[in-house]
């Protein structure tokens, strides 16, 4: 592989989207959703789950401190958020 091909390959690999499963509980009901992103963190998953159930962004803190976001989301009925890379789907830009 040429040096130029290596650079293109590295750039493309970093630009791909992954599919993540976000599992959470909303007012006692278990929910699962799919979300596409380059990467995922616990804070991201909590914010995404809260927004998915209708919590306005203005009700969530703008700082990404896990405990602050969890407290805000739980006050809106979202709890037990976890996430994982979705095993059943491929990356979106692959044939």
Secondary structure, 3 states (H helix, E strand, C coil): CCHHHHHHHHHHHHHCCEEEEEEEEECCEEEEEEEEECCCCHHHHHHHHHHHCCCCHHHCCCCCCHHHHHHHHHHCCEEEEEEEECCCCCCCCCC
